[in-house]
Amino acid sequence: MATRKRTAPPKPAPCLPCKGTGQTTESVYVGRGVRRRRVAEQEATCLDCLGSGTAPA
């Protein structure tokens, strides 16, 4: 009797906003109105995949 060939389970698709890393960058703004300016960027957990890096089901 021949053995069955097993295929590997499909890999989950990477999350599009974070590109599979689980982290996104957010801009930090200071000031108000016309004087509002971008000061820095900080890393944040991706809210679409909650840091897992895989696309939500």
Buried (B, 14 or more C-beta within 10 A) or exposed (E): EEEEEEEEEEEBEBBEEBEBBBEBEEEEEEEEEEEEEEEEEEEEEBEBBEBBBBBEE
